[in-house]
Amino acid sequence: MRGGWIPDPVLPDRLRTTRLTLAPRHVVILVLILAAGLTWAGCSLIRAQPEPVPTPSTVTTGNPVTGAPPTAAQPTSTPSAASTVVVHVAGKVRRPGLIRTRPGARVADVLTAAGGALPGTDLTTLNLARPVTDGEQILVGVPGNQPVPSTPGGPKQSTGPVDLNTATLAQLEELPGVGPVLAQRILDYRTQNGRFTSVEELQEVSGVGAKKYESLKPHVRV
């Protein structure tokens, strides 16, 4: 070996002229083998990875338990509307007539609702702190005529002839054949026309006919 020349390997002449060739079926077989190997390797890698451990979670079902038991709804009572008290105010007031007020109202409240007493009126005959009753009459500035509360349902009592000019609603209702409606008409007539000048004038009141007048005549006076 001189001058760096390397001789060709010594091969037989038969092998030097032979070329390596593969049939198509051999190529297919090699591809399938290679694909199978890759598939097996991939599955091995996937199986080798650790699986995640699930974290336990607390699941709450149903209603939460509280320390306090449920409170039952309390029934709400609706108070009924209070009845109205009707009082007749007459005499020396600015607006005489029927006054509608609340139960438990006092004489002073009724006088205020009637516009108050006229200037110079003496109120010493009235008990301003007294609670009023339904159907009574309050005479303002009339000496010696303290109103008498009515007593619904009580027996009618007669203590002599009733003065038509000073009688209260309750006193008129005690007359024979006189109810609340007719008694109120007598009071309204007196308020609108002034004092009765005679017993016969009672016939001018609506509802008092000749027969009614004859039955009332012995029990009234002026």
DAGINOR-V204630 format. One record per backbone hydrogen bond with DSSP energy under -0.5 kcal/mol. CO is the residue of the C=O (numbers start at 1). NH is the residue of the N-H. E is the energy in kcal/mol with one decimal. If there is no record, write none. Layout:
{{CO,NH,E} {CO,NH,E}}
This chain:
{{2,5,-1.3} {5,7,-0.6} {9,11,-1.1} {12,16,-1.7} {13,17,-1.0} {15,18,-1.1} {19,21,-0.6} {23,26,-0.7} {23,27,-1.5} {24,28,-2.1} {25,29,-2.1} {26,30,-2.2} {27,31,-2.4} {28,32,-2.4} {29,33,-2.4} {30,34,-2.6} {31,35,-2.6} {32,36,-2.6} {33,37,-2.2} {34,38,-2.2} {35,39,-2.5} {36,40,-2.4} {37,41,-2.2} {38,42,-2.4} {39,43,-2.4} {40,44,-2.0} {41,45,-1.9} {42,46,-2.2} {43,47,-2.4} {44,48,-1.5} {45,49,-0.8} {46,49,-0.9} {52,54,-0.6} {54,56,-0.5} {57,59,-0.6} {58,60,-0.5} {59,61,-0.6} {64,66,-0.5} {70,72,-0.5} {75,77,-0.6} {77,79,-0.7} {83,103,-0.6} {85,87,-0.5} {85,101,-3.0} {86,135,-3.3} {87,89,-0.6} {87,99,-3.4} {88,90,-0.5} {88,138,-3.2} {89,97,-2.7} {90,140,-2.7} {91,93,-1.8} {92,118,-2.0} {97,89,-3.0} {99,87,-2.9} {99,101,-0.6} {101,85,-2.8} {102,105,-1.7} {105,132,-2.7} {106,110,-1.9} {107,111,-2.4} {108,112,-1.9} {109,113,-2.1} {110,114,-1.6} {111,116,-2.7} {112,115,-1.5} {114,95,-2.4} {116,94,-2.1} {118,121,-1.8} {121,123,-0.6} {123,126,-1.5} {126,128,-1.0} {127,130,-1.7} {128,108,-2.1} {130,107,-1.8} {133,136,-1.5} {136,88,-2.8} {137,139,-0.6} {138,90,-2.7} {138,140,-0.6} {139,141,-0.5} {140,92,-2.6} {141,143,-0.7} {142,145,-1.3} {147,149,-0.5} {150,152,-0.5} {151,154,-2.0} {162,164,-0.6} {162,221,-2.3} {163,166,-1.1} {163,167,-1.8} {168,172,-2.3} {169,173,-1.8} {170,174,-0.7} {171,174,-0.6} {172,175,-1.4} {175,178,-1.7} {177,179,-0.6} {179,183,-2.5} {180,184,-1.9} {181,185,-1.8} {182,186,-2.0} {183,187,-1.9} {184,188,-2.6} {185,189,-2.4} {186,190,-2.1} {187,191,-2.2} {188,192,-2.3} {189,193,-2.5} {190,194,-1.5} {198,201,-0.7} {199,202,-2.0} {200,203,-1.9} {201,204,-2.0} {202,205,-1.5} {205,208,-1.9} {207,209,-0.9} {209,213,-2.6} {210,214,-2.1} {211,215,-1.5} {212,216,-1.5} {213,217,-2.4} {214,218,-0.5} {216,219,-1.9} {216,220,-0.6} {217,220,-0.9} {219,162,-3.1} {221,164,-2.9}}
